[in-house]
């Protein structure tokens, strides 16, 4: 995904959606700002992880960011729960 670029407004929207989806699946109670942060940082984390594992998503740029943001946000929520224990 190094050659794919999304503007900052699109990154906020996609990150918010990814964080919201992760919030619904992981049943965490976060707000809209935290959803956006989780989605954007989650996309960075998952993109790095996918790069290390050699995984490339074959979808459109926006869908790739949504999927990686969702997976990364779920990972971050999981790690946050482990730390809070």
KOLGU-4560 file (N, C-alpha, C; in nm, 3 decimals, padded with zeros to 5 digits):
<recs>
<n_xx: 00.081 n_yy: -00.119 n_zz: 00.000 ca_xx: 00.000 ca_yy: 00.000 ca_zz: 00.000 c_xx: 00.086 c_yy: 00.126 c_zz: 00.000 mol: A seq: 1 type: UNK>
<n_xx: 00.215 n_yy: 00.114 n_zz: -00.027 ca_xx: 00.300 ca_yy: 00.231 ca_zz: -00.027 c_xx: 00.265 c_yy: 00.329 c_zz: -00.139 mol: A seq: 2 type: UNK>
<n_xx: 00.217 n_yy: 00.278 n_zz: -00.252 ca_xx: 00.186 ca_yy: 00.365 ca_zz: -00.365 c_xx: 00.045 c_yy: 00.421 c_zz: -00.359 mol: A seq: 3 type: UNK>
<n_xx: -00.036 n_yy: 00.380 n_zz: -00.265 ca_xx: -00.173 ca_yy: 00.428 ca_zz: -00.253 c_xx: -00.177 c_yy: 00.546 c_zz: -00.158 mol: A seq: 4 type: UNK>
<n_xx: -00.244 n_yy: 00.653 n_zz: -00.199 ca_xx: -00.252 ca_yy: 00.772 ca_zz: -00.116 c_xx: -00.396 c_yy: 00.815 c_zz: -00.099 mol: A seq: 5 type: UNK>
<n_xx: -00.428 n_yy: 00.855 n_zz: 00.022 ca_xx: -00.561 ca_yy: 00.905 ca_zz: 00.054 c_xx: -00.541 c_yy: 01.039 c_zz: 00.123 mol: A seq: 6 type: UNK>
<n_xx: -00.623 n_yy: 01.137 n_zz: 00.091 ca_xx: -00.614 ca_yy: 01.268 ca_zz: 00.154 c_xx: -00.646 c_yy: 01.262 c_zz: 00.303 mol: A seq: 7 type: UNK>
<n_xx: -00.613 n_yy: 01.368 n_zz: 00.373 ca_xx: -00.632 ca_yy: 01.367 ca_zz: 00.518 c_xx: -00.778 c_yy: 01.366 c_zz: 00.558 mol: A seq: 8 type: UNK>
<n_xx: -00.865 n_yy: 01.430 n_zz: 00.480 ca_xx: -01.008 ca_yy: 01.426 ca_zz: 00.511 c_xx: -01.063 c_yy: 01.284 c_zz: 00.491 mol: A seq: 9 type: UNK>
<n_xx: -01.021 n_yy: 01.220 n_zz: 00.382 ca_xx: -01.063 ca_yy: 01.082 ca_zz: 00.357 c_xx: -01.008 c_yy: 00.990 c_zz: 00.464 mol: A seq: 10 type: UNK>
<n_xx: -00.885 n_yy: 01.016 n_zz: 00.510 ca_xx: -00.825 ca_yy: 00.933 ca_zz: 00.615 c_xx: -00.906 c_yy: 00.943 c_zz: 00.745 mol: A seq: 11 type: UNK>
<n_xx: -00.955 n_yy: 01.064 n_zz: 00.775 ca_xx: -01.037 ca_yy: 01.082 ca_zz: 00.895 c_xx: -01.169 c_yy: 01.007 c_zz: 00.881 mol: A seq: 12 type: UNK>
<n_xx: -01.232 n_yy: 01.017 n_zz: 00.765 ca_xx: -01.360 ca_yy: 00.949 ca_zz: 00.743 c_xx: -01.342 c_yy: 00.798 c_zz: 00.746 mol: A seq: 13 type: UNK>
<n_xx: -01.244 n_yy: 00.748 n_zz: 00.671 ca_xx: -01.221 ca_yy: 00.604 ca_zz: 00.667 c_xx: -01.176 c_yy: 00.553 c_zz: 00.804 mol: A seq: 14 type: UNK>
<n_xx: -01.089 n_yy: 00.629 n_zz: 00.872 ca_xx: -01.046 ca_yy: 00.590 ca_zz: 01.006 c_xx: -01.162 c_yy: 00.586 c_zz: 01.104 mol: A seq: 15 type: UNK>
<n_xx: -01.252 n_yy: 00.684 n_zz: 01.094 ca_xx: -01.370 ca_yy: 00.684 ca_zz: 01.180 c_xx: -01.459 c_yy: 00.564 c_zz: 01.157 mol: A seq: 16 type: UNK>
<n_xx: -01.479 n_yy: 00.530 n_zz: 01.031 ca_xx: -01.559 ca_yy: 00.411 ca_zz: 00.999 c_xx: -01.492 c_yy: 00.283 c_zz: 01.048 mol: A seq: 17 type: UNK>
<n_xx: -01.362 n_yy: 00.272 n_zz: 01.024 ca_xx: -01.290 ca_yy: 00.152 ca_zz: 01.067 c_xx: -01.293 c_yy: 00.140 c_zz: 01.219 mol: A seq: 18 type: UNK>
<n_xx: -01.271 n_yy: 00.251 n_zz: 01.289 ca_xx: -01.277 ca_yy: 00.250 ca_zz: 01.435 c_xx: -01.416 c_yy: 00.218 c_zz: 01.487 mol: A seq: 19 type: UNK>
<n_xx: -01.518 n_yy: 00.270 n_zz: 01.418 ca_xx: -01.656 ca_yy: 00.242 ca_zz: 01.460 c_xx: -01.690 c_yy: 00.094 c_zz: 01.441 mol: A seq: 20 type: UNK>
<n_xx: -01.650 n_yy: 00.037 n_zz: 01.326 ca_xx: -01.673 ca_yy: -00.106 ca_zz: 01.303 c_xx: -01.601 c_yy: -00.189 c_zz: 01.408 mol: A seq: 21 type: UNK>
<n_xx: -01.478 n_yy: -00.152 n_zz: 01.440 ca_xx: -01.402 ca_yy: -00.225 ca_zz: 01.542 c_xx: -01.469 c_yy: -00.212 c_zz: 01.679 mol: A seq: 22 type: UNK>
<n_xx: -01.519 n_yy: -00.092 n_zz: 01.708 ca_xx: -01.590 ca_yy: -00.070 ca_zz: 01.835 c_xx: -01.712 c_yy: -00.160 c_zz: 01.845 mol: A seq: 23 type: UNK>
<n_xx: -01.786 n_yy: -00.174 n_zz: 01.737 ca_xx: -01.905 ca_yy: -00.259 ca_zz: 01.737 c_xx: -01.868 c_yy: -00.407 c_zz: 01.754 mol: A seq: 24 type: UNK>
<n_xx: -01.767 n_yy: -00.453 n_zz: 01.683 ca_xx: -01.728 ca_yy: -00.594 ca_zz: 01.689 c_xx: -01.664 c_yy: -00.629 c_zz: 01.824 mol: A seq: 25 type: UNK>
<n_xx: -01.575 n_yy: -00.540 n_zz: 01.871 ca_xx: -01.502 ca_yy: -00.567 ca_zz: 01.995 c_xx: -01.581 c_yy: -00.526 c_zz: 02.120 mol: A seq: 26 type: UNK>
<n_xx: -01.696 n_yy: -00.464 n_zz: 02.099 ca_xx: -01.784 ca_yy: -00.420 ca_zz: 02.208 c_xx: -01.711 c_yy: -00.332 c_zz: 02.309 mol: A seq: 27 type: UNK>
<n_xx: -01.637 n_yy: -00.235 n_zz: 02.255 ca_xx: -01.574 ca_yy: -00.135 ca_zz: 02.340 c_xx: -01.661 c_yy: -00.011 c_zz: 02.336 mol: A seq: 28 type: UNK>
<n_xx: -01.652 n_yy: 00.070 n_zz: 02.436 ca_xx: -01.737 ca_yy: 00.188 ca_zz: 02.443 c_xx: -01.649 c_yy: 00.312 c_zz: 02.429 mol: A seq: 29 type: UNK>
<n_xx: -01.618 n_yy: 00.346 n_zz: 02.304 ca_xx: -01.534 ca_yy: 00.463 ca_zz: 02.277 c_xx: -01.617 c_yy: 00.566 c_zz: 02.202 mol: A seq: 30 type: UNK>
<n_xx: -01.569 n_yy: 00.687 n_zz: 02.201 ca_xx: -01.640 ca_yy: 00.796 ca_zz: 02.132 c_xx: -01.591 c_yy: 00.811 c_zz: 01.990 mol: A seq: 31 type: UNK>
<n_xx: -01.647 n_yy: 00.910 n_zz: 01.921 ca_xx: -01.616 ca_yy: 00.933 ca_zz: 01.780 c_xx: -01.470 c_yy: 00.970 c_zz: 01.759 mol: A seq: 32 type: UNK>
<n_xx: -01.414 n_yy: 01.053 n_zz: 01.848 ca_xx: -01.274 ca_yy: 01.093 ca_zz: 01.833 c_xx: -01.183 c_yy: 00.973 c_zz: 01.852 mol: A seq: 33 type: UNK>
<n_xx: -01.211 n_yy: 00.891 n_zz: 01.952 ca_xx: -01.130 ca_yy: 00.772 ca_zz: 01.976 c_xx: -01.145 c_yy: 00.673 c_zz: 01.861 mol: A seq: 34 type: UNK>
<n_xx: -01.264 n_yy: 00.663 n_zz: 01.801 ca_xx: -01.283 ca_yy: 00.576 ca_zz: 01.685 c_xx: -01.195 c_yy: 00.621 c_zz: 01.569 mol: A seq: 35 type: UNK>
<n_xx: -01.188 n_yy: 00.750 n_zz: 01.546 ca_xx: -01.105 ca_yy: 00.803 ca_zz: 01.438 c_xx: -00.958 c_yy: 00.772 c_zz: 01.465 mol: A seq: 36 type: UNK>
<n_xx: -00.916 n_yy: 00.797 n_zz: 01.589 ca_xx: -00.776 ca_yy: 00.770 ca_zz: 01.625 c_xx: -00.745 c_yy: 00.621 c_zz: 01.612 mol: A seq: 37 type: UNK>
<n_xx: -00.834 n_yy: 00.536 n_zz: 01.663 ca_xx: -00.813 ca_yy: 00.391 ca_zz: 01.652 c_xx: -00.805 c_yy: 00.347 c_zz: 01.506 mol: A seq: 38 type: UNK>
<n_xx: -00.892 n_yy: 00.401 n_zz: 01.422 ca_xx: -00.893 ca_yy: 00.363 ca_zz: 01.281 c_xx: -00.767 c_yy: 00.407 c_zz: 01.208 mol: A seq: 39 type: UNK>
<n_xx: -00.722 n_yy: 00.529 n_zz: 01.232 ca_xx: -00.603 ca_yy: 00.580 ca_zz: 01.162 c_xx: -00.477 c_yy: 00.510 c_zz: 01.213 mol: A seq: 40 type: UNK>
<n_xx: -00.459 n_yy: 00.505 n_zz: 01.345 ca_xx: -00.341 ca_yy: 00.438 ca_zz: 01.401 c_xx: -00.348 c_yy: 00.289 c_zz: 01.372 mol: A seq: 41 type: UNK>
<n_xx: -00.468 n_yy: 00.233 n_zz: 01.376 ca_xx: -00.485 ca_yy: 00.092 ca_zz: 01.343 c_xx: -00.445 c_yy: 00.061 c_zz: 01.200 mol: A seq: 42 type: UNK>
<n_xx: -00.477 n_yy: 00.151 n_zz: 01.108 ca_xx: -00.436 ca_yy: 00.132 ca_zz: 00.968 c_xx: -00.284 c_yy: 00.132 c_zz: 00.956 mol: A seq: 43 type: UNK>
<n_xx: -00.218 n_yy: 00.219 n_zz: 01.030 ca_xx: -00.072 ca_yy: 00.222 ca_zz: 01.029 c_xx: -00.014 c_yy: 00.092 c_zz: 01.084 mol: A seq: 44 type: UNK>
<n_xx: -00.069 n_yy: 00.047 n_zz: 01.197 ca_xx: -00.020 ca_yy: -00.075 ca_zz: 01.260 c_xx: -00.043 c_yy: -00.196 c_zz: 01.169 mol: A seq: 45 type: UNK>
<n_xx: -00.163 n_yy: -00.208 n_zz: 01.116 ca_xx: -00.195 ca_yy: -00.323 ca_zz: 01.031 c_xx: -00.118 c_yy: -00.318 c_zz: 00.899 mol: A seq: 46 type: UNK>
<n_xx: -00.097 n_yy: -00.199 n_zz: 00.844 ca_xx: -00.018 ca_yy: -00.188 ca_zz: 00.720 c_xx: 00.125 c_yy: -00.235 c_zz: 00.744 mol: A seq: 47 type: UNK>
<n_xx: 00.181 n_yy: -00.196 n_zz: 00.857 ca_xx: 00.316 ca_yy: -00.242 ca_zz: 00.892 c_xx: 00.317 c_yy: -00.393 c_zz: 00.910 mol: A seq: 48 type: UNK>
<n_xx: 00.218 n_yy: -00.445 n_zz: 00.984 ca_xx: 00.211 ca_yy: -00.588 ca_zz: 01.009 c_xx: 00.191 c_yy: -00.667 c_zz: 00.880 mol: A seq: 49 type: UNK>
<n_xx: 00.105 n_yy: -00.619 n_zz: 00.792 ca_xx: 00.084 ca_yy: -00.685 ca_zz: 00.663 c_xx: 00.212 c_yy: -00.683 c_zz: 00.580 mol: A seq: 50 type: UNK>
<n_xx: 00.287 n_yy: -00.573 n_zz: 00.585 ca_xx: 00.413 ca_yy: -00.564 ca_zz: 00.513 c_xx: 00.515 c_yy: -00.665 c_zz: 00.564 mol: A seq: 51 type: UNK>
<n_xx: 00.521 n_yy: -00.680 n_zz: 00.696 ca_xx: 00.613 ca_yy: -00.777 ca_zz: 00.756 c_xx: 00.575 c_yy: -00.918 c_zz: 00.716 mol: A seq: 52 type: UNK>
<n_xx: 00.445 n_yy: -00.946 n_zz: 00.713 ca_xx: 00.397 ca_yy: -01.081 ca_zz: 00.680 c_xx: 00.387 c_yy: -01.105 c_zz: 00.530 mol: A seq: 53 type: UNK>
<n_xx: 00.406 n_yy: -01.001 n_zz: 00.450 ca_xx: 00.399 ca_yy: -01.015 ca_zz: 00.304 c_xx: 00.258 c_yy: -01.027 c_zz: 00.250 mol: A seq: 54 type: UNK>
<n_xx: 00.162 n_yy: -00.969 n_zz: 00.321 ca_xx: 00.022 ca_yy: -00.973 ca_zz: 00.280 c_xx: -00.012 c_yy: -00.845 c_zz: 00.203 mol: A seq: 55 type: UNK>
<n_xx: -00.074 n_yy: -00.861 n_zz: 00.087 ca_xx: -00.119 ca_yy: -00.746 ca_zz: 00.009 c_xx: -00.268 c_yy: -00.764 c_zz: -00.022 mol: A seq: 56 type: UNK>
<n_xx: -00.346 n_yy: -00.663 n_zz: 00.006 ca_xx: -00.489 ca_yy: -00.670 ca_zz: -00.021 c_xx: -00.517 c_yy: -00.628 c_zz: -00.165 mol: A seq: 57 type: UNK>
<n_xx: -00.600 n_yy: -00.703 n_zz: -00.237 ca_xx: -00.621 ca_yy: -00.677 ca_zz: -00.380 c_xx: -00.737 c_yy: -00.582 c_zz: -00.411 mol: A seq: 58 type: UNK>
<n_xx: -00.787 n_yy: -00.510 n_zz: -00.311 ca_xx: -00.906 ca_yy: -00.429 ca_zz: -00.332 c_xx: -00.872 c_yy: -00.286 c_zz: -00.371 mol: A seq: 59 type: UNK>
<n_xx: -00.974 n_yy: -00.206 n_zz: -00.389 ca_xx: -00.959 ca_yy: -00.063 ca_zz: -00.418 c_xx: -00.892 c_yy: 00.005 c_zz: -00.299 mol: A seq: 60 type: UNK>
<n_xx: -00.824 n_yy: 00.115 n_zz: -00.322 ca_xx: -00.746 ca_yy: 00.185 ca_zz: -00.220 c_xx: -00.827 c_yy: 00.212 c_zz: -00.094 mol: A seq: 61 type: UNK>
<n_xx: -00.946 n_yy: 00.267 n_zz: -00.108 ca_xx: -01.028 ca_yy: 00.302 ca_zz: 00.008 c_xx: -01.068 c_yy: 00.177 c_zz: 00.088 mol: A seq: 62 type: UNK>
<n_xx: -01.103 n_yy: 00.072 n_zz: 00.018 ca_xx: -01.141 ca_yy: -00.051 ca_zz: 00.086 c_xx: -01.022 c_yy: -00.113 c_zz: 00.158 mol: A seq: 63 type: UNK>
<n_xx: -00.904 n_yy: -00.106 n_zz: 00.097 ca_xx: -00.783 ca_yy: -00.154 ca_zz: 00.164 c_xx: -00.760 c_yy: -00.080 c_zz: 00.295 mol: A seq: 64 type: UNK>
<n_xx: -00.771 n_yy: 00.052 n_zz: 00.293 ca_xx: -00.753 ca_yy: 00.131 ca_zz: 00.414 c_xx: -00.860 c_yy: 00.100 c_zz: 00.518 mol: A seq: 65 type: UNK>
<n_xx: -00.982 n_yy: 00.079 n_zz: 00.474 ca_xx: -01.090 ca_yy: 00.045 ca_zz: 00.567 c_xx: -01.063 c_yy: -00.090 c_zz: 00.634 mol: A seq: 66 type: UNK>
<n_xx: -01.022 n_yy: -00.189 n_zz: 00.555 ca_xx: -00.994 ca_yy: -00.323 ca_zz: 00.610 c_xx: -00.874 c_yy: -00.319 c_zz: 00.704 mol: A seq: 67 type: UNK>
<n_xx: -00.765 n_yy: -00.255 n_zz: 00.661 ca_xx: -00.648 ca_yy: -00.249 ca_zz: 00.748 c_xx: -00.675 c_yy: -00.166 c_zz: 00.873 mol: A seq: 68 type: UNK>
<n_xx: -00.752 n_yy: -00.058 n_zz: 00.859 ca_xx: -00.789 ca_yy: 00.022 ca_zz: 00.976 c_xx: -00.873 c_yy: -00.057 c_zz: 01.074 mol: A seq: 69 type: UNK>
<n_xx: -00.966 n_yy: -00.134 n_zz: 01.024 ca_xx: -01.051 ca_yy: -00.218 ca_zz: 01.108 c_xx: -00.969 c_yy: -00.323 c_zz: 01.182 mol: A seq: 70 type: UNK>
<n_xx: -00.885 n_yy: -00.395 n_zz: 01.109 ca_xx: -00.803 ca_yy: -00.499 ca_zz: 01.171 c_xx: -00.707 c_yy: -00.438 c_zz: 01.272 mol: A seq: 71 type: UNK>
<n_xx: -00.644 n_yy: -00.328 n_zz: 01.234 ca_xx: -00.552 ca_yy: -00.262 ca_zz: 01.326 c_xx: -00.621 c_yy: -00.208 c_zz: 01.450 mol: A seq: 72 type: UNK>
<n_xx: -00.740 n_yy: -00.152 n_zz: 01.433 ca_xx: -00.816 ca_yy: -00.100 ca_zz: 01.547 c_xx: -00.855 c_yy: -00.214 c_zz: 01.641 mol: A seq: 73 type: UNK>
<n_xx: -00.894 n_yy: -00.328 n_zz: 01.586 ca_xx: -00.926 ca_yy: -00.444 ca_zz: 01.670 c_xx: -00.803 c_yy: -00.489 c_zz: 01.748 mol: A seq: 74 type: UNK>
<n_xx: -00.687 n_yy: -00.489 n_zz: 01.683 ca_xx: -00.562 ca_yy: -00.525 ca_zz: 01.751 c_xx: -00.533 c_yy: -00.426 c_zz: 01.864 mol: A seq: 75 type: UNK>
<n_xx: -00.549 n_yy: -00.297 n_zz: 01.837 ca_xx: -00.523 ca_yy: -00.197 ca_zz: 01.940 c_xx: -00.620 c_yy: -00.207 c_zz: 02.057 mol: A seq: 76 type: UNK>
<n_xx: -00.747 n_yy: -00.233 n_zz: 02.029 ca_xx: -00.845 ca_yy: -00.251 ca_zz: 02.137 c_xx: -00.807 c_yy: -00.373 c_zz: 02.221 mol: A seq: 77 type: UNK>
<n_xx: -00.768 n_yy: -00.482 n_zz: 02.154 ca_xx: -00.727 ca_yy: -00.604 ca_zz: 02.224 c_xx: -00.607 c_yy: -00.577 c_zz: 02.314 mol: A seq: 78 type: UNK>
<n_xx: -00.505 n_yy: -00.509 n_zz: 02.260 ca_xx: -00.385 ca_yy: -00.477 ca_zz: 02.338 c_xx: -00.421 c_yy: -00.384 c_zz: 02.455 mol: A seq: 79 type: UNK>
<n_xx: -00.509 n_yy: -00.288 n_zz: 02.431 ca_xx: -00.553 ca_yy: -00.199 ca_zz: 02.538 c_xx: -00.622 c_yy: -00.274 c_zz: 02.651 mol: A seq: 80 type: UNK>
<n_xx: -00.700 n_yy: -00.373 n_zz: 02.617 ca_xx: -00.766 ca_yy: -00.455 ca_zz: 02.720 c_xx: -00.665 c_yy: -00.537 c_zz: 02.798 mol: A seq: 81 type: UNK>
<n_xx: -00.562 n_yy: -00.590 n_zz: 02.730 ca_xx: -00.459 ca_yy: -00.666 ca_zz: 02.800 c_xx: -00.382 c_yy: -00.578 c_zz: 02.897 mol: A seq: 82 type: UNK>
<n_xx: -00.353 n_yy: -00.455 n_zz: 02.859 ca_xx: -00.278 ca_yy: -00.365 ca_zz: 02.943 c_xx: -00.359 c_yy: -00.322 c_zz: 03.065 mol: A seq: 83 type: UNK>
<n_xx: -00.488 n_yy: -00.301 n_zz: 03.048 ca_xx: -00.573 ca_yy: -00.257 ca_zz: 03.159 c_xx: -00.597 c_yy: -00.364 c_zz: 03.264 mol: A seq: 84 type: UNK>
<n_xx: -00.569 n_yy: -00.489 n_zz: 03.233 ca_xx: -00.591 ca_yy: -00.597 ca_zz: 03.331 c_xx: -00.494 c_yy: -00.593 c_zz: 03.441 mol: A seq: 85 type: UNK>
</recs>
